[in-house]
Amino acid sequence: MRKYEILYILDPQEEAYKRAIEDIKDRYEKIGAKLLNENNMGKRRLAYEIKKKTDGYYYVTQIEVEDIKNLEEFEKDLKHNQDVIRHMKIRL
């Protein structure tokens, strides 16, 4: 099993980032990923404007996943999620 840390920058509106976090957790279950750790870092100012937004809600997770193909499909789906401004995956 491979471990990953994924940083999300979410829409700073309260209902939007809560909806995005729940969606991310549900998708982890669908791909068979085990959530090891999560850290809500809160709302922060972005270094530059992204999608006409100057602030973002930072959310970091550490997961363990067996099938990398499922994780790749998960990342493709994230690109279509309006509540996710950016994301970054790091293999641990």
N, C-alpha and C positions, 0 to 999 in steps of 0.2 A: 504494500500500500504506500502511496506517495502522499506527502504532506505539502500543503500549499498555504500561503498567506495571501489573502485578497483584500485590497483596499478599495473601498467604494466612496465616491463623492456623489452624494444624493441631492436632489432638489431640497432647498432649505425650508420649504413650507412644511409645517408640522404634519399635516395629514398625508402629504406626499412621501416624506421619508419614512413614516411609520408603515405606510402601505408597501413601500419598496422593501423594507426590512422583512416584513412578513412574507412577501413574494420570494425573496432570496432564500429564506429558511425553507419554504415549501419546495422550492426547486432543488435545494440540497437533498431533501428527502427523496425526491423523484429520481435523482441521478445516483442515489445510494451513497452519498457523501456523509461522513460523520463530522459534525460540528464539534471541534475541540475547544475553541475559545472564541469569544466575541468581545469587541471593545467599541462602545459608542463614544467617539471622541468629541461629539458635539458640533455646533455650528462654528465655522471659521471663514475668514475672508480668503478668497482665492487670490493667487498671485497675479492672475490676469483673467479677464472676462471670458467665460465659456458659455456658449448658447445664451448670451445676453444676461447671464447671472454673475454677480460679484461675490456671492456667498455660497457655501455648500455645507452639507452635513456629512461629516466623515465617519465612516463605519468600517471597522477592520474585523475580519474573521480568519481563523485558522481551521482548515478542514483536512480530512484524510479521505482520499478517494482511491478506489481500486482501478476503475476503468477510465483512462485518460480521454477516450473518445466522448464519453458522456460529459466530461468537463468542457471539452471544446464546443459541444453543442450548446451547453449552458452559457458559455461566453458569447456565442453568436446571438442567442436570445437576448442577452443583456443589451446589445447594441440597439435593439428595437424598443427597449423599455424607456419611456419618456422620463421617468423619475430618476434614472441613473445618468448622471452627467459624465462621469469618467469611472474607470476601474483599472486596477493593475494587479497582476498575479505574479507571485514570487514562489518558486519551489524551495522548500526548506530542506 
